[in-house]
Amino acid sequence: MTAGRKTDKRSQLAGRRFDLAVDLFTSSYEAIVNLNRWGSLVGYFELKQIRKWAKDGLPLKRVDQVAAFFGLEAQAFIDARIAEKDLINALYRAKPKVMEDGPDAIKPEHIEPAVEKEANTGGSKSPIPHPQYIGPPGEQIISIPSTPQIFLGRGSDIDNIKGLLNTGTNHQMIAIHGWPGVGKTTFAAALANDVAVQEGFPDGVIWMPMGVGFNPITGFSTLGQRHLLDSRELRQTTRLEAAISLLRDRIAGKRLLLLLDDAWEVDHVAGFRQSVGDTNVLIITTRSPEIARHLVYSADAVYRLNVFKEEDSMALLKILIPEVVEEYHSQCLALVNTLENLPLAIHVAGRMLRTENETWPDNVKALLDELIESIGSVFQERAPHDLFDPVKGELPTVKMLFEKSTDRLDNKTRICFALLSSFAPKPATFDLKRLTAAWAGIGVHDPKPVVTALANQGLLEPMKNGRFQMHALLLAHAENLLQGL
C-alpha cells in the first residue's frame, strides 16, 4: 500500500514537471509531440492522452523516454529532492539542443538532488556547492538569460535603447521603468541578446538579477565570480567601499555592458553606478521612476516601457491560443482591451484559456466572458516562467508580483491605494480634487505626499493637466486589498 502511494506521488510529480518543461519550451503540447525527436524517443500518443499527464500523472514506464527527450535523466522528473529551480536551469541548458529537432537522443544531464551532505569536519552540514564557470583569458563575457521565446511589439523600443547606447551619446547609465507586468525583464533579456548590442560591447555583457531583498555586497561578490571579472578580492570583500573600488579598477578601460534587472532601492544601485567608469554602461530595469531620477543624469536616458499596442496584444494572444482567437476574435479583442494591453496579463489569460480549451472546450466562451467582466481571477494564476524566483525556488502568482509594490507602502498609503478602487472610473484616471475626496474619510487633506509615494513605486502615473492614471490590473489589485481591510 505504501509502495503504491509512493508510485502515485512520483507519477504525479513527473506529470507536473513534464507540463512545466513543455511550458518552458513551447507552451504547446502539439509543438512538442510534432518534433522528430519526440517520435523517435517516446513514440506518438493521442494529444488528449498527453494533456492528461499534467493532471493525472505521467506513466512511470514513460518517464525514462520523456526525460531523455528533454535531455535529462529520469531522476529529474521523479525525485522530489531535486529542486524545481535546478530542474528549470537544466531545461534551459538543454533547450537549444532539443529544439534543433534532430532524431537522435541527447546525452542526458544528471542533476544532483538539493540535499545537504556531511562536512568532513565536525559532522556539520553544508550545501552541495555549484561550480562557477571561469572563461579563458581574452574571452568575451556573455552572462545573460537566453533569448525570450516570444518577443514582439518592441522593435522601436529596442532601436531607441540602441540609440542611447551609441558611444557618441556618452550615456553611462540608462534606466528602463514601467508598470508591473509590462515586460521589463523580457525586454532587457532581448536587448542583451541583440547581436548589435553585443558587438557594441566587445568586452562583454553581464546580467545580474536584483529583486526586493538584494544585498549589494553579495552582488559585487557575484560579479567577482563572472568570467573575466574573476577576482578573489571582489569575491571575498565584505566592505562596500572596497567592492566599488575593486570593480572600478577591474573594468577600467573596458567596453562592457552591465544589466541589473528589477532594482528596488537607490542604495542597491548606487555602488554599481559609481563603478562603471567612463567607458562602460550600466542599464537597470525598475518599477520605480524615483530610482531612475536619482541615478540617471540625462532625462533622455530614463526610458519608459509602455504597454503593448492593441495589434501586438492580439498577435501575442494568437501565438498562445490560435484556435480560440480564430473562433472568438471579437471577444479576444475585448479581453486585451479589458487587460489594457499589459503583456503579463495577456500571457496569463492566454494560458488560462489554453488550459480550458484543451480540457473543457465548450466552456471557453464562458471563461472569456468571465475575464472580460472581471479580471480578478488572473491574480491567483502563476506568472510566466521567465519570472521564476531563483531565491525562493518558485514561480510567483500574479498577486505576489503586485504585492511586492504595495507591501513597501506604509499602512496609511496602502489604505489610500486600496480606496482608489471604490472611486475609480474606467479607465482609472484621477485629479487632485477626486483624490482629496477619496481619502478625506481617513484624514488625508493634502493628497500630494500620498500621490508622490504611489508614483515613486510605479503605482500611479502622472498625466497631463494634473491628472494621474492607474492600470486596470493595479485597480483590480486595489480592490483585492480593499476587501482585506
N, C-alpha and C positions, 0 to 999 in steps of 0.2 A: 504493500500500500504506500509506504513511504517512498519507495523507488518510483512508483507511478506518478506521485505528486511531483517528485524532483524532475522526472522526464517532462511532465507537462510544463513546469516552470521554464525549463531550458528551451522547449519548443516555443513558448510564448515570448521569451526573451529574444530568441532567434528571429521570430516574426517581426518584432518591433524594430530590431536592428536592421533587418532586411528593408523594411519600409523607410527607415532613416537613410540607409545607403542609396536607395532609389531617389529619395528626395534630394540628397546632396548631389547626385549625379545628373539627373534629368528632370525631376518632378513628374515623370511619366513612366508607368509600367510598360506601356506599349513600346516606348523608345528602348527600354532595356531588353525586352524579350525579342525585339527585332534585330538585335546585334548578332553577328555571326558567332561571336564567342559564347554568347548565351546558349545558342543552339548546340554548339559543339561540346560544351561542358555540362549543361543542365538538361538539355532537351526541351521540347516545346510542351507547354501546358495551356489549357484554356485560360484566357485572361481573367475570367470570372473566378477561377480557382486560385490564381496567383494573388489577386486582390484580397482574398480572404486570409492570406498568410499573416498579414499585419495584425489582424484581429483574432483569428483562430489559432495561430501558431504555425511556424514553418516546420513541416515534417522533418524529423531528425535525420531520416535517411537521405534527405536532400541537402542538409547543412554543408557537408563537405563540398559538393559541387557549387552551391550558391556562394559560399565563402571564396572558393577558388576563382569564381567569375570576377569577384571584386578584388582579387589579388591578395587574399588574406587566408590564414589558417582557420580551420573550423572553430577553434577555441575562441576566436574573436567574437563569434556570434552567440556562443552558448555559455561562456564563462562570465558570471556576474561580477567577478573580481576585476575584470578589465574595464577600466573607466571609460565612460562614453566619450570624454574629450580625447582620450588616446585612440579610440576607435575612429573618431572623426578625423583626427590628424593623419592616421594611416590611410583612410579612404581618400583624403585629398592627395596624398602622395601617389596612390595607385591610379587615380582618375585618368591622368593623361594616357597611360598605357591601356587601360580598359577601353576607353572611348576611341582608341585607334581602330577598333573593330576588326582586329585580326582573328583568325580561328584558333590560334594556339593559346595554351594556358600561360599564365603569368606566374613567375616564381613567387610563391606566397610569402607574405611578410609575417613574422612572428611578433606578437605584441605581448610584452611582459605584463602579467597581472599587477595591478596597483596595490600590492600588499607590502607590508613592512617586513624587513628582514633583520635578523640579529646582527648587531655590530660585532666586530672581532674583540672589542674590549668592553668589559663591564656588563655585557648582556643587554645593553640598552638598544632601542630600536631606532632605525633611521630609514628614511625613504630611499627606494632604489633610485640611483641617480640617472638622469637622462643626459647623454653625451652631447656636447656642443660641437658644431662643425666650424672649423677654422680653415679658411681658404688659403691657398698658397700665395706667396708674395706676388704682387702685380695683378692679382685677380680683381675684377670689378666687383664691388659689393652689390649683391642683389638679395635683399632680405625683405620680401614683401609677400602679401597674400596672392593667391592665384587670380587670374583674370575673372571677373564676375561672369557667371554663365549666361545671365540675362542682363544686358545693358543696352538701354535705348533712351532716346529722347534727351540726351545730354551732350550732343555733338557741339553745340555752340558754347556750352559751359566749359567743356574740355578745351576748346580753342581759346576761350577767354583766359583761362588759367595759364595755358601755354604762352599766351601773350605776356602775362605778368612775369612768367619765368624767363623771358628773354633777358639775356645778360645786359642789354642796353638799358633796361628799366631799373637795375640795381636794387631790386626788392630782396631783402634778406629774410623777410618773413611774410607769409600770406595766411590769412585766417578765413576758413570756409565755415559759414554758420547757416542755420536754418531750422525749421520746425523739427521736433522729434518725429522720426519716421520718414523724413524727406529723402533719405538715401545718401547721407554724407559719407558713411563708411564705404558703401558700394562705389560711389563716385571717386573717392580717394584711391581705392584699390584699382579702379580702371585707369586713373591718372598715373599711378605708379607703374602700371604695366604698359603704358603707352611707349612705343618704340622711340618716338621723337623726344619724349621726356628723358628716357634713359640715355639716349645719345647726348643730350644736353648736360648730363652729369656723368662724365667719364669715370669718376671715382666711385660712383655707385648711388644706389637708392636704398635707404633703410627705413623700415616701418616699425613703429612701436605703439601698441595699444595702451591707452591710459585708463580711463574709467574713473568712477567716483572715488574709490579707495586708493588711488595711485600714490605711490611713495617715490619722490624724486630720486632719493639715494639708490633705491632698488632699480630705478630706470637707468641711471648712469651706470650702475653695475652691469645691467643687461647689455647696454651698448658696449661695455668693455669686453664682452664675450663675442661680439659680432665681427667675424671675418677680419678685415684689415684693421678694424679698431681693436683687435685683440690687445688687451693691456691689463697686466696683473694689477698695476696700481689703481686703475679705474675700477676694476672688479672688486678690489678689496677696501677701497676708501670708505670711511663712514662719515666724512665731513663734506658737506655740500660745497663749501668754498673750494676745497681741494678738487672735488669732482669736476666742477665747472672749469677750473684752470687746466686740469689734465685733458679733458675733452677738447678744449680750445687748442691746446698745443698739438694734440693728436691729429686734428683735421685742418690745421692751419695750412693755407696754400692749396688745399684740395678743392675740387668742384664736386660737392656731394649734396644730395637732397635727403633731408631727414623729415619723415612724415609722422606726426604724432596724432593718433586718432582718438577722438572722444575726450577732449580736455574739459575739466570741470572747475578748475581753480587757476587763477592768475599765477599763484605761487608755484603751482605744479609745472608751469611752462617757462617761467621767467629764467630759471637757471639754464635751460637749453637755449633760450633766446640769446643769452649772453655768450654762449659757447660757439655759435655758428661762424662768427668772424665775417670777413668781407667777401669771401668767395663762395661760401656755401649758402644754402637756402633751407629755411625751416617752414613747413606747412603744417598747420593744425586744423582739425575739424572740431567743432564745438556747437552745442545748442545755444551758447551764451554770447550775445553780441557784446556784453561787457568785457569779456576776456579779449575779444578782438580789438576793442577800442583801447584797452590798456597797453597792449603789447605791439600793435602794428602802427608804425609811424605814418604811413601814407594811406589816405582814405580809400584810394582805388585798389589797395591790396586787401581790403576787407570785402569778401565776396559772399553774397547771399545766394544760397542754392534754393531755388523756388520749387514748388510742386510741379508735377507734370502738366503739360497741355492735355486737353481732352483727347486728342487723337493719339497721344503717346500712352495715356491710360488705357484706351481701348486696345491699342496694339499689345500692351503688356497682358491684358486680360485674355486676348485672343491666343497668345502663346500659352497661357496657363490652362485655359478651358476653351479650346477652339469650337467644340461641338455646342457648348452652351451659348457662346457668343453668336454663333450662326443661327441657332434656333430662337434665342431670346434677345435679339440685338437691341431693341428699344429699352428693355428692362436693364440690360447691362449698361447702356448709356446712362440711364437714370441712376444706376448704382455708383458709377465712377463720379458722377456729379454730387451724389449724396456724400461720398467719401472725400469730396473736394480734391480729387486727384492726388492724394497722398500715396506714394509708392508702397510704403509698408502696409497700409490698409488694403490696397488693391491686391498685394501678394497674399495676405491672409484671407481676404474674402474669396479670392480665386481658389485657394486651397480648400476652403470650406465647401465651395460649390463643386469642385472636382470630386471631393470625397462623397458628397451627396449624389452626384451624377453617376458615380461608379457603384454606389450601394443602393440608393433609392432614386433612380432617375425620374420617377413620376413626381417626386417631391421638390425637384429643382426650382420650379416656378414659385412654389410657396416659400422656399428659402430666399429666393431673390426678392420677393415682395417683403419678406420679414426684414431683410437687411436694408432695403430702401426705406422702410418705415422707421427702423431703429437700428443703429449700428452698434449698440451696446454689447451684443454677443461677441463681437470681434475681440473684445478685451480679454476674454477667457482663453483665447487661442494662443498657441505658441508663435513666436516670431520666426521669420525665415532663418535658415541655418547660418547665414553669414553674421548673425548677431549672437552666435553661441558665446557664452560666457566661460572662458577657459579657467577663470579663478574659481567659480562655483561649480564648474563642470556640468552646466545645464543650459538648455535653450529657454530663455525667459518668456513669459507670456507678454502680450502687448500691454496688459495692465501694469506689469512690473516695470516695463520700459518707461511708461509715462509717470509712474510713481517716483522714479529717480529724480525728476524735476520738482514735483510738489513736496516730496519728503524733505527737501532742502529749505523750504519756506518755514518761517516761524508760524506759530499756531494761528495768530490773527490774520496774517497774509494768506494762509491756506484756506481759512474760512471765507475770506473775501473772494478768493479764486472760485471756491465752490459755489458761492452765492450768485456768481455771474450766470450760472446755468438756469436760474429762475427767471432772469430778465432778458436773456439773450434772444434776439430775433435771428432769423436765418436769411442771409449769412450773419454770423455773430460779429457785429461792429458796435462800438460804444463811443460816446463822447464823455467829457468830464462831468457834465450835468447828469447823465444817466448813471455813471459810476457813483457819483455822490448819493444819488437816490438809492442805489442798490446796497450801499454799505452804511447808510446813515443809522440803521437799526442796531448796528454793533459799535456805534461810537466813532466811526471814521468820518470826520467832517472835511478833511483835506485828502482827496484821493491820490494826489500826486506821488507821495512816497510809496504807496502800495503799487501804483501803476509802474513806477520805476523798478521796484523789486520784481514784479512779474515780467516786465520787459527784459530785465537783465538775465532772467532764467529762460528766456525764449518762449514764454507762455502767453504773452501779448505782443503784438507787433504794431508799432506806430504807423499810421497812415497820414495822408494829407488832411489839412483843415482840422487838426486837433482831434482826430478820431483814432481809434485803436481796433484791431481785429483779433479774433481768436479762431483757430482752425476747428472744424467740426469734430475731429477726434478729441481735441482738448476740451471742447464743450461737453462731449459725452463723458470724458474723464471727470470733469467738474460735477456732472450730475451724479456719478458714482460716489464721489467724495461727499456731496451734499446728503445723500441717502445714509451715509455712515456717521453723520454728525449727530 
